[in-house]
Amino acid sequence: MMYPTQSFVEAGVRYTPHTFSVPLDYQQPKAAQIQIFARAVTAANGSDENKPWLVYFQGGPGFPSPRASASSGWMKRALQQFRVLLLDQRGTGLSSMVNHQTLTGLKPRQQADYLSHFRADNIVRDAEFIRQQWKIERWAILGQSFGGFCSLTYLSLFPDSLLRSYITGGVPSLSRHSDCVYRATFQRTKEKNAAFFTQFPEAQKLCQRIADHLHDHEVLLPNGQRFTVEQFQQLGIRFGMSDAFMPTYFSLENALIEVDGKPTLRYEFLQQMMMEQGFHTNPIYAILHEAIYCQGFASSWSAHRMRDAFAEFHYQPGKPFLFTGEMVFPWMFEQYVNLKPLRKAANLLAEKTDWGPLYKEEVLAHNRVPVSCAVYADDMFVDMALSRETLRQIANSRAWITNQYEHNGLRADGEHILDRLIEMGEQTAANLNLDLL
């Protein structure tokens, strides 16, 4: 059931909600249907009706489009040239939400089968469904992080539907195994740890004290979940974002307090740690995180296996402490309260081998849609070397490689980044003798 939403105007911009019924499985279009929500962001006075559309694909997977004002950031720049469509990818936001509540009534095999339809290929088919229903000849796309993965899938499946493609921090490998991805990201995470503890050497002692306390005591988060060393290590996901080191240190120095002469963890710290665990509210982020790489092979818990190749990430009392990064592990479905009901489904999906293809290398090799990408040299989540390898396989793609930003560059300085990518796209279009936007 979809609850009503409203259109509204703010600062001269109209925000208009739209809902679409689409097939859960596009191979069986007359079978089960799900709801897709998208919000159009346009000029309130209708003066932009001749502008092309730009569809935004959010990162994740498992997170909805932003609920933000269009008066700043990348949307401010986009609206100078486009009308914007903010797509809640299937299973997120107001698009047939997937969480522990909505999946409770399904058996593990049913959960796994249902979730297998929530990857980039079907997210793109949902967008294409909307384009056809609205009778739009072609539109542009902007993909951040996992949204960039969706962009390359769109370019593979429906290249004739696209005017331009802009990608920020999200150029995946077209064919490599997920093991290769996590081997690279563990190394990058190790480098981020070194940089953090070099800047804040006292943080290493603090981390060891916190980890040892968690190792020796049963500590509960405000939701009743036991807080473990492994969960504490996942705080390192912050290191993929700009200006993360100082807030992380502040969190650590505020973690411990003495009660009746004994050290314990502050309630404020535990509350903060619980709020950092987005897997509770966005389980797709955990359960399909490795599946986004799979094409004809099983992930078999890649990050878990690759972690064994980096033994220093297995904390032992008295040994140096390291944070992990953007990785998921099978133990999460045994520890996280809202992931426990999905444990069997997660294992089924981790062992699934018949994932379909996400990219068409031959199509991309002959691509004629201008593709402009911001590739972040120090990106902890998406390895620069793998991104560059992919871009060499995509015709008419251009990369702006920079160490000025981390993975969250679009959020940190979106107006400037999108402006640069649009300019790059127009240069490519001119070389192809395409109409300029």
C-alpha positions as CSV (number, residue, x, y, z in Angstrom):
1,M,0.0,0.0,0.0
2,M,1.3,3.5,-0.9
3,Y,0.3,6.3,1.4
4,P,-0.4,9.7,-0.2
5,T,2.3,12.2,-0.8
6,Q,1.9,15.7,-2.0
7,S,3.3,18.1,-4.6
8,F,4.8,21.3,-3.1
9,V,6.8,24.4,-4.1
10,E,9.8,25.7,-2.3
11,A,12.0,28.6,-3.4
12,G,10.6,28.6,-6.9
13,V,11.1,24.8,-7.4
14,R,8.2,22.3,-7.6
15,Y,8.5,18.8,-6.1
16,T,6.0,16.4,-7.7
17,P,5.6,12.8,-6.5
18,H,4.9,10.0,-9.0
19,T,4.1,6.3,-8.4
20,F,4.3,3.5,-10.9
21,S,3.4,-0.2,-10.8
22,V,6.1,-2.3,-12.4
23,P,6.8,-6.0,-12.7
24,L,8.8,-7.5,-9.9
25,D,10.3,-9.8,-12.6
26,Y,10.5,-8.3,-16.0
27,Q,10.7,-11.8,-17.5
28,Q,7.1,-12.3,-16.1
29,P,5.6,-8.9,-16.7
30,K,2.0,-10.0,-15.9
31,A,2.9,-11.6,-12.6
32,A,3.7,-9.9,-9.3
33,Q,3.9,-6.1,-9.3
34,I,5.7,-3.7,-7.0
35,Q,5.5,0.1,-6.6
36,I,8.2,2.5,-7.7
37,F,8.3,6.1,-6.4
38,A,10.0,9.0,-8.0
39,R,10.0,12.7,-7.4
40,A,10.2,15.2,-10.2
41,V,12.0,18.4,-9.4
42,T,11.2,21.2,-11.9
43,A,10.7,25.0,-12.1
44,A,7.5,26.0,-10.4
45,N,6.5,28.3,-13.2
46,G,6.9,25.6,-15.9
47,S,9.6,27.6,-17.7
48,D,11.8,24.5,-18.0
49,E,9.3,22.3,-19.9
50,N,11.7,22.2,-22.9
51,K,14.7,21.1,-20.9
52,P,15.8,17.4,-21.0
53,W,15.4,15.1,-18.0
54,L,18.2,14.0,-15.7
55,V,17.5,10.8,-13.7
56,Y,19.5,10.4,-10.4
57,F,20.7,7.0,-9.2
58,Q,21.6,6.9,-5.5
59,G,24.5,5.0,-4.1
60,G,24.2,2.0,-1.8
61,P,22.7,-0.3,-2.8
62,G,19.6,0.0,-0.6
63,F,19.2,3.7,-0.1
64,P,16.5,6.1,-1.5
65,S,17.1,9.2,-3.4
66,P,17.9,12.3,-1.3
67,R,15.2,14.3,0.4
68,A,17.0,17.6,0.0
69,S,16.4,21.1,-1.2
70,A,17.3,21.9,-4.8
71,S,18.7,25.3,-3.8
72,S,22.3,24.0,-3.4
73,G,24.6,21.3,-4.4
74,W,24.5,19.2,-7.5
75,M,20.7,19.7,-7.9
76,K,21.2,23.5,-8.1
77,R,23.6,23.0,-11.0
78,A,21.4,20.3,-12.6
79,L,18.3,22.5,-12.7
80,Q,20.1,25.1,-14.8
81,Q,20.1,22.6,-17.6
82,F,17.7,19.8,-16.8
83,R,14.5,18.7,-15.1
84,V,15.5,16.2,-12.4
85,L,13.9,12.9,-11.5
86,L,14.8,11.5,-8.1
87,L,14.2,7.7,-8.3
88,D,13.7,5.7,-5.2
89,Q,15.3,2.4,-6.3
90,R,13.1,-0.6,-5.8
91,G,13.1,-1.7,-2.2
92,T,14.0,1.8,-0.9
93,G,12.2,4.9,0.4
94,L,8.6,4.8,-0.9
95,S,9.3,2.1,-3.5
96,S,7.9,-1.1,-2.1
97,M,10.2,-0.9,0.9
98,V,12.4,-3.9,1.8
99,N,13.2,-4.3,5.5
100,H,12.9,-6.8,8.3
101,Q,9.2,-5.9,8.7
102,T,8.2,-6.4,5.1
103,L,10.1,-9.7,4.7
104,T,9.0,-11.3,8.0
105,G,6.1,-13.3,6.5
106,L,8.3,-14.9,3.8
107,K,10.3,-18.1,4.2
108,P,14.1,-17.9,3.6
109,R,13.9,-19.2,0.1
110,Q,11.0,-16.8,-0.7
111,Q,13.1,-14.0,0.7
112,A,16.1,-14.9,-1.4
113,D,14.0,-15.3,-4.6
114,Y,12.3,-12.0,-4.0
115,L,15.5,-10.1,-3.3
116,S,17.2,-11.5,-6.3
117,H,15.1,-9.1,-8.4
118,F,16.6,-6.0,-6.7
119,R,19.9,-5.5,-8.5
120,A,21.0,-2.9,-11.0
121,D,19.5,-4.6,-14.0
122,N,15.9,-4.3,-12.7
123,I,16.5,-0.8,-11.2
124,V,17.4,0.3,-14.7
125,R,14.4,-1.5,-16.2
126,D,12.2,0.5,-13.7
127,A,13.7,3.7,-15.0
128,E,13.2,2.6,-18.6
129,F,9.6,1.7,-17.8
130,I,9.1,5.3,-16.6
131,R,10.8,6.8,-19.6
132,Q,8.6,4.8,-22.0
133,Q,5.4,5.6,-20.0
134,W,6.2,9.3,-20.1
135,K,7.1,9.0,-23.8
136,I,10.4,10.7,-23.3
137,E,12.7,10.1,-26.3
138,R,16.0,10.2,-24.3
139,W,17.2,11.5,-21.0
140,A,20.5,11.9,-19.1
141,I,21.5,10.0,-16.0
142,L,23.7,10.8,-13.0
143,G,24.9,7.9,-10.8
144,Q,26.7,8.2,-7.5
145,S,28.7,5.2,-6.2
146,F,26.4,2.2,-6.8
147,G,24.3,4.5,-8.9
148,G,27.3,4.5,-11.3
149,F,27.1,0.8,-11.5
150,C,23.4,1.3,-12.5
151,S,24.5,3.8,-15.1
152,L,26.8,1.3,-16.8
153,T,24.0,-1.3,-16.8
154,Y,21.7,1.3,-18.4
155,L,24.4,2.0,-21.0
156,S,24.6,-1.7,-21.7
157,L,20.9,-2.5,-21.9
158,F,19.3,0.7,-23.3
159,P,22.0,3.0,-24.8
160,D,19.5,4.5,-27.3
161,S,17.5,5.9,-24.3
162,L,20.3,8.1,-23.1
163,L,21.6,11.6,-23.9
164,R,24.5,11.7,-21.4
165,S,25.9,9.7,-18.5
166,Y,27.6,11.3,-15.5
167,I,29.2,9.1,-12.8
168,T,30.8,10.1,-9.5
169,G,32.8,7.6,-7.5
170,G,31.1,4.6,-9.1
171,V,32.9,3.0,-12.1
172,P,32.9,-0.8,-11.4
173,S,34.8,-3.6,-13.0
174,L,32.9,-5.1,-15.9
175,S,33.9,-8.7,-15.3
176,R,36.2,-9.2,-12.3
177,H,35.2,-11.4,-9.4
178,S,34.1,-9.8,-6.2
179,D,37.2,-11.3,-4.5
180,C,39.3,-8.9,-6.6
181,V,37.2,-6.0,-5.5
182,Y,37.6,-6.7,-1.8
183,R,41.3,-7.5,-2.1
184,A,41.8,-4.0,-3.4
185,T,39.5,-2.3,-0.9
186,F,41.0,-4.1,2.1
187,Q,44.4,-2.7,1.0
188,R,42.9,0.8,0.6
189,T,41.2,0.5,4.0
190,K,44.6,-0.5,5.6
191,E,46.1,2.7,4.1
192,K,43.3,4.8,5.5
193,N,43.9,3.3,9.0
194,A,47.6,4.1,8.8
195,A,46.7,7.7,7.9
196,F,44.2,8.0,10.7
197,F,46.5,6.6,13.4
198,T,49.4,8.7,12.2
199,Q,47.3,11.9,12.6
200,F,45.9,10.7,16.0
201,P,48.4,8.3,17.6
202,E,46.5,8.3,20.9
203,A,43.5,6.9,19.1
204,Q,45.2,3.5,18.8
205,K,45.3,3.2,22.6
206,L,41.7,4.3,22.9
207,C,40.6,1.8,20.3
208,Q,42.4,-1.0,22.0
209,R,40.8,-0.1,25.4
210,I,37.4,0.0,23.8
211,A,37.9,-3.3,21.9
212,D,39.4,-5.0,25.0
213,H,36.4,-3.8,27.1
214,L,34.0,-5.2,24.4
215,H,36.0,-8.5,24.3
216,D,35.8,-8.9,28.1
217,H,32.3,-7.6,28.8
218,E,28.8,-8.0,27.5
219,V,27.9,-4.5,26.4
220,L,24.4,-3.8,25.0
221,L,23.4,-1.1,22.6
222,P,20.2,0.9,23.3
223,N,18.2,-1.5,21.1
224,G,19.3,-4.5,23.2
225,Q,21.8,-5.8,20.7
226,R,25.2,-6.9,22.0
227,F,27.9,-4.6,20.8
228,T,31.0,-6.5,19.7
229,V,34.5,-5.8,18.6
230,E,33.6,-6.6,15.0
231,Q,30.8,-4.1,15.0
232,F,33.1,-1.4,16.5
233,Q,35.6,-2.0,13.8
234,Q,32.9,-1.2,11.2
235,L,33.1,2.4,12.3
236,G,35.9,2.6,9.8
237,I,33.4,3.0,7.0
238,R,33.6,6.7,7.9
239,F,37.1,6.8,6.4
240,G,35.7,6.7,2.9
241,M,34.2,10.2,3.5
242,S,35.9,13.6,3.6
243,D,36.8,15.1,6.9
244,A,36.0,11.9,8.8
245,F,39.2,11.6,10.9
246,M,38.5,14.4,13.4
247,P,34.9,13.4,14.1
248,T,36.0,9.8,14.6
249,Y,38.7,10.8,17.0
250,F,36.2,12.9,19.0
251,S,33.9,9.9,19.2
252,L,36.7,7.7,20.5
253,E,37.9,10.2,23.2
254,N,34.3,10.5,24.4
255,A,33.7,6.7,24.6
256,L,34.9,5.7,28.1
257,I,33.7,6.8,31.5
258,E,34.2,5.5,35.1
259,V,31.3,4.3,37.1
260,D,31.9,3.1,40.6
261,G,35.6,3.2,39.9
262,K,35.3,0.9,36.8
263,P,35.6,1.9,33.2
264,T,32.6,1.4,31.0
265,L,31.3,2.8,27.8
266,R,29.2,6.0,27.8
267,Y,25.6,5.8,26.9
268,E,26.1,8.6,24.4
269,F,28.8,6.6,22.6
270,L,26.7,3.5,22.5
271,Q,23.7,5.5,21.1
272,Q,26.0,6.9,18.4
273,M,27.3,3.5,17.5
274,M,23.8,2.2,17.1
275,M,22.9,5.1,14.9
276,E,25.9,4.3,12.7
277,Q,24.5,0.9,11.9
278,G,22.4,1.6,8.8
279,F,22.0,-2.1,8.1
280,H,19.1,-2.1,10.5
281,T,17.0,0.3,8.4
282,N,18.4,-0.5,5.0
283,P,19.1,-4.3,4.9
284,I,19.5,-4.4,1.1
285,Y,22.8,-2.6,1.8
286,A,24.0,-5.8,3.6
287,I,22.2,-8.6,1.9
288,L,22.9,-7.6,-1.7
289,H,26.2,-5.7,-1.2
290,E,28.3,-8.4,-2.8
291,A,25.7,-9.5,-5.3
292,I,26.1,-6.2,-7.1
293,Y,29.3,-7.7,-8.5
294,C,28.1,-11.1,-9.4
295,Q,27.6,-12.3,-13.0
296,G,27.5,-16.0,-13.3
297,F,29.3,-16.7,-10.1
298,A,28.6,-16.7,-6.3
299,S,30.3,-14.2,-4.0
300,S,30.6,-16.9,-1.3
301,W,31.1,-14.1,1.2
302,S,34.0,-12.5,-0.6
303,A,34.8,-9.9,2.1
304,H,34.8,-12.5,4.8
305,R,37.3,-14.7,2.9
306,M,39.5,-11.8,1.8
307,R,39.7,-10.6,5.4
308,D,41.5,-13.9,6.2
309,A,44.2,-12.8,3.7
310,F,44.6,-9.6,5.8
311,A,45.0,-11.2,9.2
312,E,45.7,-7.9,10.9
313,F,42.0,-7.0,10.6
314,H,41.2,-9.8,13.0
315,Y,41.7,-8.0,16.3
316,Q,43.4,-9.8,19.2
317,P,43.9,-8.2,22.6
318,G,47.4,-6.6,22.8
319,K,47.7,-6.3,19.1
320,P,47.3,-3.2,16.9
321,F,43.7,-2.3,16.2
322,L,42.4,-1.7,12.7
323,F,39.0,-0.5,11.5
324,T,37.3,-2.3,8.6
325,G,35.5,-0.4,5.7
326,E,32.5,-0.9,3.4
327,M,32.3,-4.6,3.7
328,V,29.7,-7.1,4.8
329,F,30.3,-10.3,6.7
330,P,28.1,-13.4,7.5
331,W,28.4,-12.8,11.3
332,M,26.4,-9.6,10.8
333,F,23.3,-11.7,10.2
334,E,23.9,-13.4,13.6
335,Q,24.6,-10.2,15.5
336,Y,22.5,-7.4,14.1
337,V,19.0,-7.5,15.5
338,N,17.2,-6.6,12.3
339,L,19.4,-8.8,10.1
340,K,18.9,-12.0,12.1
341,P,15.5,-12.8,10.3
342,L,17.4,-12.6,7.0
343,R,20.3,-14.9,7.9
344,K,19.3,-17.9,5.9
345,A,18.3,-15.8,2.9
346,A,21.6,-14.0,3.0
347,N,23.5,-17.4,2.9
348,L,21.3,-18.5,0.0
349,L,22.1,-15.4,-2.0
350,A,25.8,-15.6,-1.1
351,E,25.9,-19.1,-2.7
352,K,23.7,-18.2,-5.7
353,T,25.7,-18.9,-8.9
354,D,23.2,-18.1,-11.6
355,W,23.2,-14.3,-11.4
356,G,22.6,-12.8,-14.8
357,P,24.9,-10.4,-16.6
358,L,24.9,-6.7,-15.6
359,Y,27.0,-5.3,-18.4
360,K,27.5,-5.9,-22.2
361,E,31.1,-5.3,-23.0
362,E,30.5,-5.3,-26.7
363,V,27.9,-2.6,-26.4
364,L,30.1,-0.5,-24.2
365,A,33.0,-0.9,-26.5
366,H,31.0,0.8,-29.2
367,N,29.2,3.3,-26.9
368,R,28.2,6.7,-28.4
369,V,26.7,8.2,-25.3
370,P,29.1,10.8,-23.8
371,V,30.2,9.4,-20.4
372,S,31.8,11.7,-17.9
373,C,33.2,10.3,-14.7
374,A,34.7,11.7,-11.5
375,V,37.2,9.1,-10.3
376,Y,38.6,9.7,-6.8
377,A,42.3,8.6,-6.5
378,D,42.0,7.9,-2.8
379,D,38.5,6.3,-2.9
380,M,38.2,3.6,-0.2
381,F,35.1,2.1,-1.6
382,V,35.7,2.0,-5.4
383,D,39.2,1.2,-6.4
384,M,40.7,3.7,-8.9
385,A,42.8,1.1,-10.8
386,L,39.7,-1.0,-11.4
387,S,37.8,2.1,-12.5
388,R,40.5,3.0,-15.0
389,E,40.6,-0.5,-16.3
390,T,36.8,-0.3,-17.0
391,L,36.9,3.1,-18.6
392,R,39.5,1.9,-21.1
393,Q,36.8,-0.5,-22.3
394,I,34.1,2.1,-22.8
395,A,34.1,4.2,-25.9
396,N,33.6,7.9,-25.6
397,S,34.1,7.9,-21.8
398,R,36.3,10.5,-20.1
399,A,37.6,10.5,-16.5
400,W,38.4,13.4,-14.2
401,I,40.9,11.7,-11.8
402,T,41.3,13.7,-8.7
403,N,42.5,13.4,-5.1
404,Q,40.7,16.5,-4.1
405,Y,37.6,14.5,-3.0
406,E,36.8,11.3,-1.2
407,H,33.9,9.0,-2.1
408,N,31.3,11.6,-0.9
409,G,32.5,14.2,-3.4
410,L,29.1,14.7,-4.9
411,R,27.6,15.5,-1.5
412,A,30.6,17.6,-0.4
413,D,30.9,19.8,-3.6
414,G,28.3,18.6,-6.0
415,E,27.7,21.9,-7.8
416,H,31.3,22.1,-8.9
417,I,31.7,18.4,-9.7
418,L,28.6,18.2,-11.8
419,D,29.5,21.4,-13.6
420,R,32.8,19.9,-14.6
421,L,31.2,16.6,-15.7
422,I,28.6,18.4,-17.8
423,E,31.4,20.4,-19.5
424,M,33.3,17.2,-20.2
425,G,30.2,15.6,-21.7
426,E,29.6,18.5,-24.0
427,Q,33.2,18.3,-25.3
428,T,32.7,14.6,-26.0
429,A,29.4,15.4,-27.7
430,A,31.0,18.0,-29.9
431,N,33.6,15.5,-31.0
432,L,30.8,13.1,-31.9
433,N,28.9,15.8,-33.7
434,L,25.9,15.3,-31.3
435,D,23.5,18.0,-30.4
436,L,24.7,20.0,-27.4
437,L,22.5,20.3,-24.3
